[in-house]
Amino acid sequence: MNEADSGEPSPPTLGTCVGRALRLKCPACGQHKMFRNWITMVDPCPACGRKFDRAPGYLLGSIYINYGVTAFLIVVLYFGLFLSKSLTGSQLLWVLSGLGLLFPLWFFRYARALWIAFDERWDPWPNDEERRSMANEAKPSGIE
């Protein structure tokens, strides 16, 4: 079934989602910034209404992205610098320790944006459960 048959837009491609995430834009529409400042997210997107924090604990998955990218970077740099013999063991330890502490802080927003973008690609907001929840919240109280 395609977009025309279902009446709903198809999710953006993976490349589109990743591109929007790397620019820290909404993965659904690409129109608005995801962050108000270094840490605070804009939620929901003012342009399309996409909720970024879908449920309690939802954004914890971004920790895995942050950790994975940081670990990969440290390992690649370690072997590159170690094999090039450009730094002593002590210098290598200090450089990589500093990077291991500072890089995740800088990469925090990108990890969150990538987590949300991957989710938008494979489980677009709102999913069926979220639609039902929003419909129930929209009903006036006392009506079943």
A tleap script that builds the chain and sets N, CA, C and O, in Angstrom:
source leaprc.protein.ff14SB
mol = sequence {
  NMET ASN GLU ALA ASP SER GLY GLU PRO SER
  PRO PRO THR LEU GLY THR CYS VAL GLY ARG
  ALA LEU ARG LEU LYS CYS PRO ALA CYS GLY
  GLN HIE LYS MET PHE ARG ASN TRP ILE THR
  MET VAL ASP PRO CYS PRO ALA CYS GLY ARG
  LYS PHE ASP ARG ALA PRO GLY TYR LEU LEU
  GLY SER ILE TYR ILE ASN TYR GLY VAL THR
  ALA PHE LEU ILE VAL VAL LEU TYR PHE GLY
  LEU PHE LEU SER LYS SER LEU THR GLY SER
  GLN LEU LEU TRP VAL LEU SER GLY LEU GLY
  LEU LEU PHE PRO LEU TRP PHE PHE ARG TYR
  ALA ARG ALA LEU TRP ILE ALA PHE ASP GLU
  ARG TRP ASP PRO TRP PRO ASN ASP GLU GLU
  ARG ARG SER MET ALA ASN GLU ALA LYS PRO
  SER GLY ILE CGLU
}
set mol.1.N position { 0.856 -1.169 0.000 }
set mol.1.CA position { 0.000 0.000 0.000 }
set mol.1.C position { 0.898 1.227 0.000 }
set mol.1.O position { 1.845 1.305 0.782 }
set mol.2.N position { 0.608 2.179 -0.869 }
set mol.2.CA position { 1.442 3.370 -0.913 }
set mol.2.C position { 0.758 4.550 -0.242 }
set mol.2.O position { -0.341 4.423 0.298 }
set mol.3.N position { 1.421 5.697 -0.285 }
set mol.3.CA position { 0.918 6.891 0.394 }
set mol.3.C position { -0.456 7.296 -0.106 }
set mol.3.O position { -1.316 7.678 0.687 }
set mol.4.N position { -0.672 7.220 -1.405 }
set mol.4.CA position { -1.954 7.616 -1.976 }
set mol.4.C position { -3.078 6.690 -1.520 }
set mol.4.O position { -4.200 7.149 -1.306 }
set mol.5.N position { -2.797 5.395 -1.368 }
set mol.5.CA position { -3.817 4.439 -0.954 }
set mol.5.C position { -4.219 4.617 0.503 }
set mol.5.O position { -5.403 4.527 0.830 }
set mol.6.N position { -3.254 4.868 1.382 }
set mol.6.CA position { -3.549 4.918 2.810 }
set mol.6.C position { -4.009 6.288 3.279 }
set mol.6.O position { -4.631 6.403 4.336 }
set mol.7.N position { -3.714 7.322 2.513 }
set mol.7.CA position { -4.094 8.658 2.940 }
set mol.7.C position { -3.119 9.260 3.940 }
set mol.7.O position { -3.293 10.404 4.360 }
set mol.8.N position { -2.103 8.511 4.323 }
set mol.8.CA position { -1.100 9.003 5.265 }
set mol.8.C position { 0.231 9.123 4.555 }
set mol.8.O position { 0.558 8.308 3.693 }
set mol.9.N position { 1.009 10.149 4.919 }
set mol.9.CA position { 2.319 10.282 4.285 }
set mol.9.C position { 3.242 9.148 4.702 }
set mol.9.O position { 3.182 8.669 5.834 }
set mol.10.N position { 4.090 8.727 3.782 }
set mol.10.CA position { 5.066 7.694 4.125 }
set mol.10.C position { 6.181 8.341 4.939 }
set mol.10.O position { 6.442 9.535 4.797 }
set mol.11.N position { 6.840 7.556 5.791 }
set mol.11.CA position { 7.914 8.133 6.595 }
set mol.11.C position { 9.060 8.586 5.700 }
set mol.11.O position { 9.270 8.023 4.626 }
set mol.12.N position { 9.806 9.605 6.139 }
set mol.12.CA position { 10.946 10.051 5.345 }
set mol.12.C position { 11.979 8.933 5.212 }
set mol.12.O position { 12.023 8.017 6.034 }
set mol.13.N position { 12.795 9.014 4.184 }
set mol.13.CA position { 13.835 8.007 3.987 }
set mol.13.C position { 14.862 8.101 5.110 }
set mol.13.O position { 14.936 9.108 5.815 }
set mol.14.N position { 15.650 7.046 5.268 }
set mol.14.CA position { 16.687 7.034 6.297 }
set mol.14.C position { 17.680 8.173 6.075 }
set mol.14.O position { 18.078 8.843 7.028 }
set mol.15.N position { 18.077 8.392 4.836 }
set mol.15.CA position { 19.016 9.475 4.531 }
set mol.15.C position { 18.461 10.837 4.898 }
set mol.15.O position { 19.177 11.684 5.431 }
set mol.16.N position { 17.179 11.048 4.613 }
set mol.16.CA position { 16.534 12.313 4.964 }
set mol.16.C position { 16.498 12.485 6.475 }
set mol.16.O position { 16.807 13.561 6.987 }
set mol.17.N position { 16.121 11.428 7.192 }
set mol.17.CA position { 16.056 11.491 8.657 }
set mol.17.C position { 17.426 11.798 9.260 }
set mol.17.O position { 17.539 12.649 10.141 }
set mol.18.N position { 18.464 11.109 8.789 }
set mol.18.CA position { 19.812 11.324 9.325 }
set mol.18.C position { 20.292 12.734 8.993 }
set mol.18.O position { 20.893 13.399 9.838 }
set mol.19.N position { 20.035 13.192 7.779 }
set mol.19.CA position { 20.420 14.552 7.395 }
set mol.19.C position { 19.763 15.599 8.272 }
set mol.19.O position { 20.411 16.553 8.703 }
set mol.20.N position { 18.484 15.422 8.537 }
set mol.20.CA position { 17.778 16.365 9.413 }
set mol.20.C position { 18.319 16.297 10.830 }
set mol.20.O position { 18.463 17.328 11.486 }
set mol.21.N position { 18.622 15.095 11.310 }
set mol.21.CA position { 19.165 14.934 12.665 }
set mol.21.C position { 20.514 15.623 12.790 }
set mol.21.O position { 20.778 16.284 13.794 }
set mol.22.N position { 21.365 15.480 11.795 }
set mol.22.CA position { 22.688 16.097 11.861 }
set mol.22.C position { 22.619 17.620 11.789 }
set mol.22.O position { 23.564 18.306 12.180 }
set mol.23.N position { 21.506 18.147 11.292 }
set mol.23.CA position { 21.277 19.598 11.319 }
set mol.23.C position { 20.440 20.007 12.531 }
set mol.23.O position { 20.088 21.176 12.689 }
set mol.24.N position { 20.125 19.017 13.393 }
set mol.24.CA position { 19.328 19.223 14.613 }
set mol.24.C position { 17.949 19.798 14.296 }
set mol.24.O position { 17.441 20.654 15.020 }
set mol.25.N position { 17.352 19.318 13.208 }
set mol.25.CA position { 16.011 19.731 12.793 }
set mol.25.C position { 15.033 18.594 13.049 }
set mol.25.O position { 15.437 17.441 13.198 }
set mol.26.N position { 13.756 18.918 13.098 }
set mol.26.CA position { 12.712 17.911 13.289 }
set mol.26.C position { 12.840 16.834 12.212 }
set mol.26.O position { 12.886 17.158 11.025 }
set mol.27.N position { 12.898 15.551 12.607 }
set mol.27.CA position { 13.054 14.492 11.608 }
set mol.27.C position { 11.808 14.289 10.749 }
set mol.27.O position { 11.901 13.759 9.642 }
set mol.28.N position { 10.655 14.701 11.245 }
set mol.28.CA position { 9.413 14.494 10.495 }
set mol.28.C position { 9.238 15.534 9.393 }
set mol.28.O position { 8.874 15.189 8.268 }
set mol.29.N position { 9.496 16.815 9.709 }
set mol.29.CA position { 9.242 17.872 8.726 }
set mol.29.C position { 10.500 18.618 8.292 }
set mol.29.O position { 10.530 19.193 7.204 }
set mol.30.N position { 11.530 18.617 9.122 }
set mol.30.CA position { 12.767 19.320 8.796 }
set mol.30.C position { 12.660 20.828 8.861 }
set mol.30.O position { 13.558 21.536 8.405 }
set mol.31.N position { 11.563 21.331 9.428 }
set mol.31.CA position { 11.312 22.766 9.408 }
set mol.31.C position { 11.812 23.524 10.630 }
set mol.31.O position { 12.149 24.703 10.521 }
set mol.32.N position { 11.868 22.885 11.771 }
set mol.32.CA position { 12.155 23.611 13.016 }
set mol.32.C position { 13.288 22.956 13.786 }
set mol.32.O position { 13.504 21.748 13.693 }
set mol.33.N position { 14.016 23.777 14.556 }
set mol.33.CA position { 15.090 23.258 15.401 }
set mol.33.C position { 14.513 22.378 16.502 }
set mol.33.O position { 13.408 22.624 16.986 }
set mol.34.N position { 15.268 21.346 16.897 }
set mol.34.CA position { 14.826 20.439 17.954 }
set mol.34.C position { 15.225 20.933 19.343 }
set mol.34.O position { 14.649 20.496 20.339 }
set mol.35.N position { 16.202 21.837 19.422 }
set mol.35.CA position { 16.718 22.274 20.719 }
set mol.35.C position { 16.580 23.777 20.876 }
set mol.35.O position { 16.883 24.551 19.968 }
set mol.36.N position { 16.113 24.168 22.062 }
set mol.36.CA position { 15.993 25.570 22.428 }
set mol.36.C position { 17.375 26.129 22.771 }
set mol.36.O position { 17.714 27.252 22.398 }
set mol.37.N position { 18.162 25.326 23.486 }
set mol.37.CA position { 19.533 25.685 23.851 }
set mol.37.C position { 20.356 24.401 23.867 }
set mol.37.O position { 19.967 23.414 23.244 }
set mol.38.N position { 21.485 24.399 24.570 }
set mol.38.CA position { 22.390 23.251 24.528 }
set mol.38.C position { 21.722 21.952 24.983 }
set mol.38.O position { 22.035 20.887 24.451 }
set mol.39.N position { 20.805 22.019 25.959 }
set mol.39.CA position { 20.207 20.804 26.522 }
set mol.39.C position { 18.694 20.730 26.322 }
set mol.39.O position { 18.165 19.645 26.080 }
set mol.40.N position { 17.996 21.843 26.417 }
set mol.40.CA position { 16.534 21.856 26.417 }
set mol.40.C position { 15.961 21.636 25.017 }
set mol.40.O position { 16.290 22.350 24.070 }
set mol.41.N position { 15.094 20.625 24.916 }
set mol.41.CA position { 14.448 20.331 23.635 }
set mol.41.C position { 13.163 21.132 23.486 }
set mol.41.O position { 12.482 21.437 24.465 }
set mol.42.N position { 12.847 21.466 22.239 }
set mol.42.CA position { 11.552 22.041 21.902 }
set mol.42.C position { 10.629 20.839 21.731 }
set mol.42.O position { 10.905 19.974 20.899 }
set mol.43.N position { 9.548 20.761 22.491 }
set mol.43.CA position { 8.677 19.594 22.393 }
set mol.43.C position { 7.234 20.019 22.580 }
set mol.43.O position { 6.901 20.532 23.648 }
set mol.44.N position { 6.380 19.838 21.625 }
set mol.44.CA position { 6.535 19.219 20.314 }
set mol.44.C position { 7.086 20.208 19.281 }
set mol.44.O position { 7.302 21.381 19.585 }
set mol.45.N position { 7.309 19.720 18.066 }
set mol.45.CA position { 7.780 20.571 16.974 }
set mol.45.C position { 6.703 21.611 16.674 }
set mol.45.O position { 5.555 21.243 16.425 }
set mol.46.N position { 7.046 22.904 16.692 }
set mol.46.CA position { 6.047 23.939 16.404 }
set mol.46.C position { 5.503 23.871 14.974 }
set mol.46.O position { 4.391 24.331 14.714 }
set mol.47.N position { 6.269 23.308 14.057 }
set mol.47.CA position { 5.837 23.273 12.659 }
set mol.47.C position { 4.859 22.136 12.367 }
set mol.47.O position { 3.838 22.352 11.714 }
set mol.48.N position { 5.166 20.912 12.852 }
set mol.48.CA position { 4.324 19.761 12.487 }
set mol.48.C position { 3.656 19.083 13.682 }
set mol.48.O position { 2.789 18.230 13.493 }
set mol.49.N position { 4.039 19.444 14.908 }
set mol.49.CA position { 3.432 18.859 16.096 }
set mol.49.C position { 4.031 17.537 16.530 }
set mol.49.O position { 3.512 16.912 17.455 }
set mol.50.N position { 5.108 17.087 15.895 }
set mol.50.CA position { 5.739 15.803 16.247 }
set mol.50.C position { 6.293 15.878 17.660 }
set mol.50.O position { 7.075 16.771 17.988 }
set mol.51.N position { 5.873 14.914 18.506 }
set mol.51.CA position { 6.399 14.841 19.875 }
set mol.51.C position { 7.777 14.209 19.835 }
set mol.51.O position { 7.963 13.153 19.230 }
set mol.52.N position { 8.743 14.850 20.475 }
set mol.52.CA position { 10.099 14.309 20.507 }
set mol.52.C position { 10.285 13.353 21.678 }
set mol.52.O position { 10.992 12.354 21.544 }
set mol.53.N position { 9.677 13.633 22.808 }
set mol.53.CA position { 9.785 12.757 23.984 }
set mol.53.C position { 8.469 11.995 24.094 }
set mol.53.O position { 7.535 12.451 24.754 }
set mol.54.N position { 8.397 10.836 23.447 }
set mol.54.CA position { 7.136 10.114 23.282 }
set mol.54.C position { 6.625 9.438 24.542 }
set mol.54.O position { 5.417 9.251 24.690 }
set mol.55.N position { 7.513 9.069 25.450 }
set mol.55.CA position { 7.108 8.342 26.658 }
set mol.55.C position { 8.223 8.465 27.689 }
set mol.55.O position { 9.359 8.788 27.341 }
set mol.56.N position { 7.904 8.209 28.959 }
set mol.56.CA position { 8.966 8.236 29.977 }
set mol.56.C position { 10.083 7.247 29.616 }
set mol.56.O position { 9.820 6.080 29.325 }
set mol.57.N position { 11.305 7.722 29.639 }
set mol.57.CA position { 12.452 6.881 29.330 }
set mol.57.C position { 12.742 6.717 27.849 }
set mol.57.O position { 13.722 6.070 27.479 }
set mol.58.N position { 11.913 7.289 27.004 }
set mol.58.CA position { 12.056 7.130 25.553 }
set mol.58.C position { 13.422 7.595 25.047 }
set mol.58.O position { 14.030 6.935 24.205 }
set mol.59.N position { 13.899 8.717 25.552 }
set mol.59.CA position { 15.144 9.294 25.046 }
set mol.59.C position { 16.398 8.617 25.591 }
set mol.59.O position { 17.506 8.953 25.173 }
set mol.60.N position { 16.243 7.673 26.517 }
set mol.60.CA position { 17.414 6.979 27.062 }
set mol.60.C position { 18.158 6.181 25.994 }
set mol.60.O position { 19.351 5.915 26.142 }
set mol.61.N position { 17.484 5.806 24.947 }
set mol.61.CA position { 18.141 5.072 23.870 }
set mol.61.C position { 19.262 5.860 23.213 }
set mol.61.O position { 20.185 5.280 22.640 }
set mol.62.N position { 19.182 7.185 23.296 }
set mol.62.CA position { 20.233 8.010 22.696 }
set mol.62.C position { 21.572 7.813 23.400 }
set mol.62.O position { 22.624 8.100 22.828 }
set mol.63.N position { 21.535 7.325 24.635 }
set mol.63.CA position { 22.779 7.049 25.364 }
set mol.63.C position { 23.593 6.000 24.610 }
set mol.63.O position { 24.818 6.098 24.552 }
set mol.64.N position { 22.932 5.001 24.036 }
set mol.64.CA position { 23.631 3.950 23.304 }
set mol.64.C position { 24.323 4.514 22.064 }
set mol.64.O position { 25.442 4.120 21.735 }
set mol.65.N position { 23.660 5.423 21.390 }
set mol.65.CA position { 24.278 6.055 20.218 }
set mol.65.C position { 25.489 6.867 20.658 }
set mol.65.O position { 26.556 6.774 20.051 }
set mol.66.N position { 25.325 7.661 21.709 }
set mol.66.CA position { 26.421 8.496 22.198 }
set mol.66.C position { 27.601 7.631 22.628 }
set mol.66.O position { 28.745 7.916 22.272 }
set mol.67.N position { 27.328 6.585 23.384 }
set mol.67.CA position { 28.390 5.693 23.857 }
set mol.67.C position { 29.081 4.992 22.688 }
set mol.67.O position { 30.309 4.915 22.645 }
set mol.68.N position { 28.302 4.490 21.757 }
set mol.68.CA position { 28.865 3.768 20.616 }
set mol.68.C position { 29.763 4.635 19.752 }
set mol.68.O position { 30.856 4.216 19.370 }
set mol.69.N position { 29.308 5.839 19.445 }
set mol.69.CA position { 30.113 6.743 18.620 }
set mol.69.C position { 31.374 7.154 19.370 }
set mol.69.O position { 32.456 7.207 18.784 }
set mol.70.N position { 31.242 7.448 20.670 }
set mol.70.CA position { 32.407 7.834 21.472 }
set mol.70.C position { 33.418 6.695 21.544 }
set mol.70.O position { 34.612 6.917 21.339 }
set mol.71.N position { 32.963 5.494 21.829 }
set mol.71.CA position { 33.869 4.345 21.927 }
set mol.71.C position { 34.560 4.078 20.593 }
set mol.71.O position { 35.762 3.815 20.561 }
set mol.72.N position { 33.817 4.144 19.502 }
set mol.72.CA position { 34.403 3.934 18.178 }
set mol.72.C position { 35.480 4.977 17.892 }
set mol.72.O position { 36.567 4.643 17.419 }
set mol.73.N position { 35.176 6.231 18.180 }
set mol.73.CA position { 36.131 7.318 17.960 }
set mol.73.C position { 37.401 7.121 18.783 }
set mol.73.O position { 38.508 7.292 18.272 }
set mol.74.N position { 37.242 6.762 20.055 }
set mol.74.CA position { 38.395 6.556 20.939 }
set mol.74.C position { 39.260 5.398 20.429 }
set mol.74.O position { 40.485 5.514 20.388 }
set mol.75.N position { 38.638 4.292 20.044 }
set mol.75.CA position { 39.396 3.124 19.566 }
set mol.75.C position { 40.155 3.460 18.282 }
set mol.75.O position { 41.336 3.135 18.157 }
set mol.76.N position { 39.486 4.106 17.335 }
set mol.76.CA position { 40.142 4.463 16.074 }
set mol.76.C position { 41.306 5.417 16.329 }
set mol.76.O position { 42.393 5.234 15.781 }
set mol.77.N position { 41.079 6.435 17.160 }
set mol.77.CA position { 42.156 7.380 17.462 }
set mol.77.C position { 43.287 6.720 18.231 }
set mol.77.O position { 44.458 7.015 17.994 }
set mol.78.N position { 42.945 5.833 19.145 }
set mol.78.CA position { 43.986 5.148 19.915 }
set mol.78.C position { 44.926 4.396 18.981 }
set mol.78.O position { 46.143 4.572 19.041 }
set mol.79.N position { 44.361 3.559 18.121 }
set mol.79.CA position { 45.216 2.771 17.236 }
set mol.79.C position { 45.960 3.654 16.238 }
set mol.79.O position { 47.124 3.402 15.928 }
set mol.80.N position { 45.290 4.686 15.738 }
set mol.80.CA position { 45.952 5.592 14.801 }
set mol.80.C position { 47.124 6.317 15.433 }
set mol.80.O position { 48.205 6.393 14.849 }
set mol.81.N position { 46.907 6.856 16.638 }
set mol.81.CA position { 47.984 7.588 17.318 }
set mol.81.C position { 49.054 6.645 17.864 }
set mol.81.O position { 50.239 6.978 17.848 }
set mol.82.N position { 48.647 5.484 18.343 }
set mol.82.CA position { 49.611 4.520 18.881 }
set mol.82.C position { 50.541 4.012 17.780 }
set mol.82.O position { 51.757 3.953 17.959 }
set mol.83.N position { 49.958 3.651 16.652 }
set mol.83.CA position { 50.766 3.109 15.553 }
set mol.83.C position { 51.627 4.177 14.877 }
set mol.83.O position { 52.678 3.869 14.315 }
set mol.84.N position { 51.175 5.433 14.933 }
set mol.84.CA position { 51.971 6.506 14.329 }
set mol.84.C position { 53.135 6.921 15.224 }
set mol.84.O position { 54.048 7.618 14.781 }
set mol.85.N position { 53.099 6.494 16.474 }
set mol.85.CA position { 54.143 6.809 17.462 }
set mol.85.C position { 54.352 8.320 17.609 }
set mol.85.O position { 55.449 8.773 17.936 }
set mol.86.N position { 53.284 9.097 17.364 }
set mol.86.CA position { 53.397 10.552 17.466 }
set mol.86.C position { 53.250 11.051 18.902 }
set mol.86.O position { 53.639 12.180 19.203 }
set mol.87.N position { 52.696 10.230 19.788 }
set mol.87.CA position { 52.532 10.612 21.190 }
set mol.87.C position { 53.112 9.523 22.083 }
set mol.87.O position { 53.139 8.346 21.723 }
set mol.88.N position { 53.575 9.945 23.253 }
set mol.88.CA position { 54.015 8.959 24.242 }
set mol.88.C position { 52.776 8.314 24.853 }
set mol.88.O position { 51.661 8.797 24.656 }
set mol.89.N position { 52.967 7.236 25.587 }
set mol.89.CA position { 51.843 6.560 26.235 }
set mol.89.C position { 51.089 7.483 27.174 }
set mol.89.O position { 49.859 7.458 27.214 }
set mol.90.N position { 51.815 8.296 27.931 }
set mol.90.CA position { 51.192 9.230 28.872 }
set mol.90.C position { 50.395 10.304 28.133 }
set mol.90.O position { 49.278 10.635 28.533 }
set mol.91.N position { 50.959 10.843 27.067 }
set mol.91.CA position { 50.251 11.861 26.280 }
set mol.91.C position { 48.991 11.266 25.646 }
set mol.91.O position { 47.934 11.896 25.624 }
set mol.92.N position { 49.123 10.066 25.142 }
set mol.92.CA position { 47.989 9.374 24.529 }
set mol.92.C position { 46.867 9.188 25.541 }
set mol.92.O position { 45.696 9.397 25.225 }
set mol.93.N position { 47.227 8.795 26.754 }
set mol.93.CA position { 46.240 8.619 27.819 }
set mol.93.C position { 45.508 9.923 28.111 }
set mol.93.O position { 44.282 9.930 28.217 }
set mol.94.N position { 46.243 11.027 28.243 }
set mol.94.CA position { 45.622 12.315 28.549 }
set mol.94.C position { 44.720 12.802 27.410 }
set mol.94.O position { 43.607 13.270 27.652 }
set mol.95.N position { 45.194 12.691 26.197 }
set mol.95.CA position { 44.410 13.153 25.044 }
set mol.95.C position { 43.113 12.355 24.921 }
set mol.95.O position { 42.036 12.934 24.778 }
set mol.96.N position { 43.215 11.041 24.977 }
set mol.96.CA position { 42.019 10.210 24.801 }
set mol.96.C position { 41.084 10.282 26.001 }
set mol.96.O position { 39.869 10.165 25.840 }
set mol.97.N position { 41.628 10.472 27.204 }
set mol.97.CA position { 40.770 10.649 28.387 }
set mol.97.C position { 39.982 11.945 28.276 }
set mol.97.O position { 38.783 11.978 28.551 }
set mol.98.N position { 40.658 13.008 27.873 }
set mol.98.CA position { 39.967 14.288 27.683 }
set mol.98.C position { 38.890 14.190 26.622 }
set mol.98.O position { 37.779 14.689 26.797 }
set mol.99.N position { 39.229 13.546 25.523 }
set mol.99.CA position { 38.252 13.363 24.451 }
set mol.99.C position { 37.081 12.504 24.923 }
set mol.99.O position { 35.926 12.787 24.603 }
set mol.100.N position { 37.385 11.458 25.685 }
set mol.100.CA position { 36.338 10.570 26.192 }
set mol.100.C position { 35.388 11.259 27.153 }
set mol.100.O position { 34.241 10.838 27.298 }
set mol.101.N position { 35.850 12.308 27.809 }
set mol.101.CA position { 34.990 13.069 28.718 }
set mol.101.C position { 34.245 14.200 28.009 }
set mol.101.O position { 33.080 14.455 28.314 }
set mol.102.N position { 34.894 14.871 27.077 }
set mol.102.CA position { 34.293 16.051 26.454 }
set mol.102.C position { 33.438 15.738 25.221 }
set mol.102.O position { 32.410 16.379 25.006 }
set mol.103.N position { 33.847 14.773 24.425 }
set mol.103.CA position { 33.099 14.467 23.204 }
set mol.103.C position { 31.641 14.091 23.476 }
set mol.103.O position { 30.759 14.599 22.783 }
set mol.104.N position { 31.344 13.219 24.461 }
set mol.104.CA position { 29.931 12.875 24.697 }
set mol.104.C position { 29.074 14.081 25.091 }
set mol.104.O position { 27.884 14.125 24.778 }
set mol.105.N position { 29.672 15.056 25.774 }
set mol.105.CA position { 28.921 16.265 26.134 }
set mol.105.C position { 28.569 17.065 24.885 }
set mol.105.O position { 27.451 17.562 24.749 }
set mol.106.N position { 29.528 17.183 23.980 }
set mol.106.CA position { 29.271 17.900 22.735 }
set mol.106.C position { 28.286 17.121 21.856 }
set mol.106.O position { 27.413 17.721 21.229 }
set mol.107.N position { 28.417 15.806 21.806 }
set mol.107.CA position { 27.630 14.956 20.910 }
set mol.107.C position { 26.224 14.662 21.438 }
set mol.107.O position { 25.410 14.080 20.721 }
set mol.108.N position { 25.929 15.051 22.671 }
set mol.108.CA position { 24.646 14.778 23.326 }
set mol.108.C position { 23.450 15.104 22.432 }
set mol.108.O position { 22.577 14.258 22.239 }
set mol.109.N position { 23.399 16.318 21.886 }
set mol.109.CA position { 22.253 16.730 21.067 }
set mol.109.C position { 22.147 15.900 19.790 }
set mol.109.O position { 21.049 15.534 19.371 }
set mol.110.N position { 23.280 15.608 19.181 }
set mol.110.CA position { 23.271 14.824 17.948 }
set mol.110.C position { 22.818 13.389 18.209 }
set mol.110.O position { 22.111 12.802 17.391 }
set mol.111.N position { 23.222 12.826 19.345 }
set mol.111.CA position { 22.794 11.466 19.694 }
set mol.111.C position { 21.279 11.423 19.879 }
set mol.111.O position { 20.617 10.501 19.403 }
set mol.112.N position { 20.735 12.418 20.569 }
set mol.112.CA position { 19.276 12.471 20.745 }
set mol.112.C position { 18.571 12.642 19.409 }
set mol.112.O position { 17.585 11.964 19.119 }
set mol.113.N position { 19.090 13.557 18.601 }
set mol.113.CA position { 18.470 13.814 17.299 }
set mol.113.C position { 18.512 12.559 16.422 }
set mol.113.O position { 17.538 12.254 15.733 }
set mol.114.N position { 19.621 11.837 16.443 }
set mol.114.CA position { 19.720 10.603 15.658 }
set mol.114.C position { 18.763 9.533 16.179 }
set mol.114.O position { 18.133 8.830 15.389 }
set mol.115.N position { 18.649 9.405 17.502 }
set mol.115.CA position { 17.724 8.434 18.092 }
set mol.115.C position { 16.290 8.722 17.634 }
set mol.115.O position { 15.566 7.811 17.232 }
set mol.116.N position { 15.894 9.975 17.698 }
set mol.116.CA position { 14.538 10.365 17.298 }
set mol.116.C position { 14.355 10.176 15.792 }
set mol.116.O position { 13.286 9.764 15.342 }
set mol.117.N position { 15.393 10.476 15.018 }
set mol.117.CA position { 15.307 10.318 13.562 }
set mol.117.C position { 15.153 8.850 13.167 }
set mol.117.O position { 14.339 8.524 12.302 }
set mol.118.N position { 15.933 7.957 13.798 }
set mol.118.CA position { 15.790 6.529 13.498 }
set mol.118.C position { 14.387 6.060 13.876 }
set mol.118.O position { 13.776 5.277 13.149 }
set mol.119.N position { 13.883 6.533 14.999 }
set mol.119.CA position { 12.543 6.160 15.432 }
set mol.119.C position { 11.497 6.686 14.453 }
set mol.119.O position { 10.528 5.992 14.144 }
set mol.120.N position { 11.690 7.900 13.970 }
set mol.120.CA position { 10.746 8.476 13.010 }
set mol.120.C position { 10.724 7.647 11.725 }
set mol.120.O position { 9.676 7.492 11.097 }
set mol.121.N position { 11.862 7.125 11.347 }
set mol.121.CA position { 11.935 6.328 10.122 }
set mol.121.C position { 11.201 5.002 10.275 }
set mol.121.O position { 10.472 4.590 9.373 }
set mol.122.N position { 11.387 4.329 11.413 }
set mol.122.CA position { 10.831 2.980 11.556 }
set mol.122.C position { 9.558 2.905 12.387 }
set mol.122.O position { 8.863 1.891 12.330 }
set mol.123.N position { 9.227 3.931 13.152 }
set mol.123.CA position { 7.988 3.955 13.941 }
set mol.123.C position { 7.477 5.392 13.979 }
set mol.123.O position { 7.545 6.046 15.019 }
set mol.124.N position { 6.958 5.895 12.835 }
set mol.124.CA position { 6.580 7.307 12.747 }
set mol.124.C position { 5.553 7.702 13.800 }
set mol.124.O position { 4.682 6.917 14.176 }
set mol.125.N position { 5.680 8.922 14.259 }
set mol.125.CA position { 4.744 9.476 15.226 }
set mol.125.C position { 3.550 10.022 14.472 }
set mol.125.O position { 3.755 10.590 13.399 }
set mol.126.N position { 2.328 9.899 14.939 }
set mol.126.CA position { 1.909 9.023 16.031 }
set mol.126.C position { 1.655 7.613 15.509 }
set mol.126.O position { 1.160 7.431 14.396 }
set mol.127.N position { 1.999 6.621 16.322 }
set mol.127.CA position { 1.676 5.242 15.947 }
set mol.127.C position { 0.251 4.947 16.410 }
set mol.127.O position { -0.403 5.823 16.978 }
set mol.128.N position { -0.235 3.747 16.181 }
set mol.128.CA position { -1.636 3.417 16.498 }
set mol.128.C position { -1.960 3.636 17.970 }
set mol.128.O position { -3.007 4.193 18.301 }
set mol.129.N position { -1.068 3.200 18.853 }
set mol.129.CA position { -1.306 3.355 20.292 }
set mol.129.C position { -1.373 4.836 20.677 }
set mol.129.O position { -2.214 5.232 21.484 }
set mol.130.N position { -0.499 5.641 20.106 }
set mol.130.CA position { -0.506 7.077 20.414 }
set mol.130.C position { -1.751 7.755 19.853 }
set mol.130.O position { -2.281 8.678 20.471 }
set mol.131.N position { -2.222 7.312 18.696 }
set mol.131.CA position { -3.459 7.869 18.135 }
set mol.131.C position { -4.644 7.596 19.063 }
set mol.131.O position { -5.464 8.478 19.317 }
set mol.132.N position { -4.721 6.347 19.570 }
set mol.132.CA position { -5.815 6.009 20.497 }
set mol.132.C position { -5.720 6.850 21.762 }
set mol.132.O position { -6.732 7.349 22.255 }
set mol.133.N position { -4.525 7.009 22.284 }
set mol.133.CA position { -4.324 7.793 23.500 }
set mol.133.C position { -4.727 9.252 23.279 }
set mol.133.O position { -5.373 9.860 24.132 }
set mol.134.N position { -4.339 9.808 22.126 }
set mol.134.CA position { -4.700 11.201 21.831 }
set mol.134.C position { -6.206 11.338 21.655 }
set mol.134.O position { -6.783 12.342 22.073 }
set mol.135.N position { -6.856 10.345 21.044 }
set mol.135.CA position { -8.306 10.388 20.860 }
set mol.135.C position { -9.015 10.328 22.207 }
set mol.135.O position { -10.002 11.032 22.419 }
set mol.136.N position { -8.515 9.486 23.129 }
set mol.136.CA position { -9.118 9.398 24.459 }
set mol.136.C position { -8.936 10.689 25.240 }
set mol.136.O position { -9.836 11.097 25.974 }
set mol.137.N position { -7.786 11.337 25.094 }
set mol.137.CA position { -7.547 12.601 25.792 }
set mol.137.C position { -8.423 13.710 25.240 }
set mol.137.O position { -8.771 14.643 25.964 }
set mol.138.N position { -8.787 13.620 23.954 }
set mol.138.CA position { -9.590 14.656 23.321 }
set mol.138.C position { -11.068 14.555 23.682 }
set mol.138.O position { -11.810 15.524 23.527 }
set mol.139.N position { -11.505 13.383 24.166 }
set mol.139.CA position { -12.911 13.212 24.544 }
set mol.139.C position { -13.217 14.043 25.782 }
set mol.139.O position { -12.397 14.113 26.697 }
set mol.140.N position { -14.400 14.681 25.822 }
set mol.140.CA position { -14.797 15.385 27.046 }
set mol.140.C position { -14.943 14.394 28.197 }
set mol.140.O position { -15.339 13.248 27.982 }
set mol.141.N position { -14.631 14.820 29.400 }
set mol.141.CA position { -14.714 13.920 30.556 }
set mol.141.C position { -16.157 13.496 30.798 }
set mol.141.O position { -17.091 14.264 30.568 }
set mol.142.N position { -16.322 12.271 31.262 }
set mol.142.CA position { -17.644 11.736 31.562 }
set mol.142.C position { -18.276 11.012 30.394 }
set mol.142.O position { -19.324 10.386 30.555 }
set mol.143.N position { -17.666 11.079 29.220 }
set mol.143.CA position { -18.209 10.389 28.049 }
set mol.143.C position { -17.359 9.161 27.789 }
set mol.143.O position { -16.137 9.270 27.677 }
set mol.144.N position { -17.966 8.021 27.694 }
set mol.144.CA position { -17.254 6.754 27.449 }
set mol.144.C position { -17.436 6.335 26.031 }
set mol.144.O position { -16.917 5.296 25.623 }
savepdb mol mol.pdb
quit
